[in-house]
Amino acid sequence: MSKLFTPFKAGTLSLDHRIVMAPLTRLRSEPGDKAGALLCEYYTQRTSQGGLIISEATPVAREGYGYAGAPGIYEDAQIEGWRTVTDAVHAGGGKIVMQLWHVGRQSHPDLQPGGKAPVAPSAIQAEGDAYTPHGARPFSMPRALELQDIPAVIDQFHQGAVRAKAAGFDGVEIHGANGYLPDQFLQDGTNHRTDEYGGPIENRARFLLEITQAAIDVWGADRVGVRLSPSGTYGSMSDSTPQETFGYVAAKLGALSIAYLHVVEPRIKGTELISESKPVAAKHLRQHFRGTIIAAGGFTGESVEAILQAGDADAVAFGRTFISNPDLPDRLRHNLPLTPYDRTTFYGGGMHGYTDYLKAPTSD
């Protein structure tokens, strides 16, 4: 039998199979950055018995936005909408964790309270575009967080974890990948600070470890995951010693006994397939992290079995194929053909390309 369809545990989450729905930004919230009925239908369709869903990236603060239309968790009024989602997932026999998000410098004043500059560990501008209410705008020059401002940002993650619990989630995941704020602190290409949050890796990792601890204080370590993208370059990310940097972080997260480490594999660079000479993949981090590892990035039904059998990962997160195949676990189990996705419908819009993909005729 395929290992993909054997049970496993991520912390205290007992799951019937190893197909995880990856966090997928879709930008279809209702006014007030609330999760609405359409968003609830989308998650309900993709719930599988005994499966795990990681929610789309969910900002913990207004300052954490880089993409208009993302549902938030920065105020109590947003809890109720998310509660309808978690209730629906649980009714379908699934589990769901919320991914907590702060984009840091990957933003624009059009998305910031009072039109201020976005925040970052250092005033270094990223390449790329923010999705504003007025369309795509280049990421703007950020302002470096003052030392005295950092505890308030950590508390935003803490409060996001509190609200996620009130909304009925089964845990939370810290979005420490893809060049967002925790990643910006972690990598030396974006962190030029000289205080206790900059310089050696012990200092640069401090922010990520502190926000992880803030979530643990709410949930317990066995309900908290962390996502990393050691080989990602989106948003002008770079590090001079990535194997050492991410090996250190993986070891520290392992010492915290978190529920799982979610690793974006090096084959993905933004949205394109790549090949790198010295990638940092799940198999490298396995040397430092002995807990549950979820790997993500361009997997197929065939390639997933290899990484599971090798023991480099315990589960695999699927993204784009989950968009166009709401019954993906069933299709993979029965070797059914996959519906191709339409990239033009990924971000924003209505039901088209969101909730109008059909399940296979033989699906349960």
Residue pairs with C-beta under 8 A, 6 or more apart in sequence:
2 305
3 18
3 305
3 308
3 309
4 17
4 18
4 19
4 301
4 304
4 305
4 308
4 316
4 332
5 17
5 18
5 333
6 17
6 18
7 14
7 15
7 16
7 17
7 50
8 15
8 18
8 292
8 314
8 315
9 15
9 292
10 52
10 225
10 259
10 260
10 292
10 294
10 314
10 315
11 171
11 221
11 222
11 223
11 224
11 225
11 258
11 259
11 260
11 292
12 220
12 222
12 223
12 259
13 52
13 95
13 97
13 170
13 171
13 223
13 259
15 50
15 51
15 52
15 95
15 315
16 49
16 50
16 51
17 48
17 50
17 51
17 329
17 333
18 308
18 314
18 315
18 316
19 48
19 51
19 315
19 316
19 318
19 328
19 329
19 332
20 51
20 52
20 53
20 54
20 294
20 296
20 315
20 316
20 317
20 318
21 46
21 51
21 52
21 53
21 54
21 317
21 318
21 319
21 322
21 328
22 54
22 296
22 317
22 318
22 319
22 322
23 54
23 55
23 56
23 57
23 99
23 173
23 175
23 227
23 319
24 56
24 319
24 322
24 323
25 56
25 57
25 67
25 70
25 347
26 39
26 42
26 56
26 346
26 347
26 348
26 354
27 67
27 68
27 69
27 70
27 131
27 347
27 348
28 38
28 39
28 42
28 69
28 348
28 349
28 350
28 354
29 35
29 36
29 39
29 69
29 70
29 71
29 72
30 36
30 39
30 81
32 77
32 78
33 59
33 70
33 71
33 72
33 74
33 78
34 71
34 72
34 77
34 78
34 80
34 81
35 71
35 78
35 81
35 82
35 84
35 85
36 81
37 84
38 350
38 351
38 354
38 355
39 71
39 81
39 85
40 81
40 84
40 85
40 88
41 355
42 354
42 355
43 53
43 55
43 85
43 88
43 89
43 96
44 85
44 88
44 89
44 92
45 326
45 355
45 357
45 359
46 53
46 322
46 326
46 328
47 53
47 88
47 89
47 92
47 93
47 94
48 92
48 93
48 94
48 327
48 328
48 329
48 330
49 92
49 93
49 94
50 93
50 94
51 94
51 95
51 329
52 94
52 95
52 96
52 97
52 315
53 89
53 94
53 95
53 96
53 97
54 96
54 97
54 99
54 173
54 225
54 262
54 317
55 85
55 96
55 97
55 98
55 99
55 169
56 70
56 71
56 99
57 70
57 99
57 101
57 175
57 180
58 70
58 71
58 72
58 73
58 98
58 99
58 100
58 101
58 160
58 164
59 65
59 70
59 72
59 73
59 74
59 101
59 102
59 103
60 72
60 73
60 74
60 100
60 101
60 102
60 156
60 157
60 159
60 160
61 74
61 102
61 153
61 156
62 72
62 74
62 112
62 113
63 102
63 107
63 112
63 113
63 116
63 118
63 119
64 74
64 101
64 102
64 103
64 104
64 156
64 181
65 72
65 103
65 107
65 111
65 112
66 103
66 106
66 107
66 108
66 111
66 118
66 130
66 131
66 139
67 103
67 111
67 130
67 131
67 347
68 111
68 131
68 132
68 133
69 131
69 347
69 348
70 101
71 78
71 81
71 82
72 78
73 79
73 82
73 98
73 100
73 160
73 163
73 164
73 167
74 156
74 159
74 160
75 163
76 163
76 166
78 163
79 163
79 166
79 167
80 167
82 98
82 164
82 167
82 168
82 169
83 166
83 167
83 168
85 96
85 167
86 96
86 167
86 168
86 169
86 170
87 168
89 95
89 96
90 96
90 168
95 170
96 169
96 170
97 169
97 170
97 171
97 172
97 173
97 223
97 225
98 160
98 164
98 167
98 169
98 171
98 172
98 173
99 172
99 173
99 174
99 175
99 227
100 157
100 160
100 161
100 164
100 172
100 173
100 174
100 175
100 211
100 215
101 175
101 180
102 153
102 156
102 157
102 175
102 180
102 181
102 182
103 118
103 130
103 180
103 181
104 118
104 119
104 120
104 121
104 142
104 180
104 181
104 184
105 118
105 119
105 120
105 124
105 125
105 126
105 139
105 142
105 181
105 184
105 190
105 235
106 118
106 126
106 128
106 130
106 139
106 179
106 180
106 235
107 118
107 130
107 139
107 140
107 142
108 118
108 130
108 132
108 137
108 138
108 139
108 140
109 115
109 116
109 117
109 118
109 140
110 130
110 132
110 133
110 134
110 137
111 118
111 130
111 132
111 133
112 118
116 143
117 140
117 141
117 142
117 143
118 139
118 140
118 142
118 143
119 142
119 143
119 144
119 145
119 149
119 153
119 181
120 142
120 143
120 144
120 145
120 181
120 184
120 190
121 144
121 145
121 181
121 184
121 185
121 190
121 191
121 192
121 193
121 197
121 198
121 207
122 144
122 184
122 190
122 191
122 192
122 193
122 198
123 141
123 142
123 143
123 144
124 142
124 190
124 192
125 139
125 140
125 141
125 142
125 236
126 139
126 179
126 190
126 235
126 236
127 139
127 235
127 236
128 138
128 139
128 234
128 235
128 236
129 136
129 137
129 138
129 139
130 136
130 137
130 138
130 139
130 140
131 347
131 348
139 235
144 193
145 153
147 195
147 196
147 197
150 197
150 207
153 181
153 211
154 207
154 210
154 211
154 214
155 214
157 174
157 211
157 214
157 215
158 211
158 214
158 215
158 217
158 218
160 172
161 172
161 214
161 215
161 217
161 218
161 219
162 218
164 172
165 218
165 219
170 223
171 219
171 223
171 224
171 225
171 259
172 215
172 218
172 219
172 223
172 224
172 225
173 224
173 225
173 226
173 227
173 262
174 182
174 208
174 211
174 212
174 215
174 224
174 225
174 226
174 227
175 182
175 227
176 182
176 183
176 186
176 208
176 226
176 227
176 228
177 183
177 227
177 228
177 229
177 232
177 262
177 264
178 229
178 232
178 234
178 235
178 264
179 190
179 229
179 232
179 234
179 235
179 236
179 237
180 235
181 207
182 207
182 208
182 211
183 190
183 228
183 229
183 232
183 237
184 190
184 191
184 237
185 191
185 197
185 204
185 205
185 206
185 207
185 208
186 204
186 205
186 207
186 208
186 239
186 245
186 249
187 204
187 237
187 238
187 239
187 242
187 245
188 204
188 238
188 239
188 240
188 241
188 245
189 236
189 237
189 238
189 239
189 240
190 236
190 237
190 238
191 197
191 198
191 204
192 198
193 199
193 203
195 203
196 203
196 206
197 203
197 204
197 206
197 207
198 204
201 241
201 244
201 245
201 248
201 249
202 248
204 245
205 245
205 248
205 249
205 252
208 226
208 249
209 249
209 252
209 253
209 256
212 224
212 226
212 253
212 256
212 258
213 256
215 224
216 224
216 256
216 258
221 256
221 257
221 258
221 259
222 257
222 258
222 259
223 259
224 258
224 259
225 258
225 259
225 260
225 261
225 262
225 294
226 253
226 258
226 260
226 261
226 262
227 262
227 263
227 264
228 246
228 249
228 250
228 261
228 262
228 263
228 264
228 285
229 263
229 264
230 242
230 243
230 245
230 246
230 263
230 264
230 266
230 279
230 280
230 281
230 284
230 285
231 242
231 264
231 265
231 266
231 269
231 276
231 279
231 280
231 281
232 264
232 268
232 269
232 270
233 269
233 270
234 269
234 270
239 245
242 278
242 280
243 278
243 280
243 284
246 280
246 284
246 285
247 280
247 284
247 285
247 287
247 288
248 288
250 261
250 285
250 288
250 289
251 288
251 289
253 261
253 289
254 261
254 288
254 289
254 290
254 291
257 291
258 291
259 291
259 292
260 291
260 292
260 293
260 294
260 314
260 315
261 285
261 289
261 291
261 292
261 293
261 294
262 293
262 294
262 296
262 317
263 281
263 282
263 285
263 293
263 294
263 295
263 296
263 313
264 296
264 297
265 279
265 281
265 282
265 295
265 296
265 297
265 298
265 299
266 274
266 276
266 279
266 280
266 281
266 297
267 273
267 274
267 275
267 297
267 298
268 274
268 296
268 297
268 298
271 343
273 298
281 295
281 312
282 293
282 295
282 307
282 312
282 313
283 307
283 310
283 312
285 293
286 293
286 311
286 312
286 313
292 314
292 315
293 312
293 313
293 314
293 315
294 313
294 314
294 315
294 316
294 317
295 307
295 312
295 313
295 315
295 316
295 317
296 316
296 317
296 318
296 319
299 307
299 316
299 318
301 332
301 335
304 316
307 313
307 316
308 314
308 315
308 316
318 328
320 341
320 343
321 328
321 338
321 341
322 328
323 341
323 346
323 353
323 357
324 338
324 339
324 340
324 341
324 342
324 357
325 331
325 338
325 339
325 357
326 357
326 359
327 359
327 360
327 363
327 364
328 338
330 336
330 359
330 360
330 363
330 364
331 337
331 338
331 360
331 363
334 360
334 362
336 360
336 362
336 363
337 360
339 357
339 358
341 353
342 353
344 353
345 352
345 353
345 354
346 353
